[in-house]
């Protein structure tokens, strides 16, 4: 803040303190009592964005050199002690500082409500009589990737896999394949472009938790027929989409539920997706690098816009 890289929130200092607020904890960023600066999640997110932009390199480098010096001293002490006492050297002396979230909640894990997920968890943990394992279907072909599957024209960036698929009646582009997402997301702007009625939405409570911890309200859910592939080499499945109203460079995000339903395997190394068609044939869908770059640039602009507002 002294370097004028960030500004305090507009309401800084004007918050009404609660009656029993802890006066021993003060946040310099929000200029209010109740929590410390080190525990301020908003301040951490702002600092992380500045670090990604390279604006904190001089602070990070100096701290890294200091930490490395301390680690070397600590490691040498640990090594000496282990030699004297015959103990094992613990090389893992740097525990993780933060946890990065993924898109969570939704219908994966037993349902979209806490009670449904608890019932699913209790059922999973209940010790009942053992059930015989299902035999492996030997008729299904194996899915594997070979060097010729890689048809990328540029390897300078680790591009996401963005494909085109038929969702309902229209052909939808800019669909992100995200195995880290626990739900299939249909953005409300895409929902409107597909000329779907709000009356077709089924009510769904809860929120989605995004990558940086932000929460997005769910407008509802809808079942839509989704088709992978073309002509005879395709497969159509009813997918349950959660509809959310927020800005995104993508039209749809397909997560684990749909990928598992299609028996689809994503290879970011080869920038393609392989799935089993209706006839149990292995079909390959290659990602569109041009659309992936467009989405990437759009997401960068959104981050810069948010940063300028802050």
Beta strands, then each sheet from edge to edge (+ up, - down):
strand 1: 26-27
strand 2: 32-33
strand 3: 162-167
strand 4: 170-177
strand 5: 185-187
strand 6: 207-209
strand 7: 215-230
strand 8: 233-244
strand 9: 252-254
strand 10: 265-267
strand 11: 272-276
strand 12: 282-286
sheet 1: 1+ 2-
sheet 2: 6+ 7- 3+ 4- 9- 5+ 8+
sheet 3: 10+ 11- 12+
end
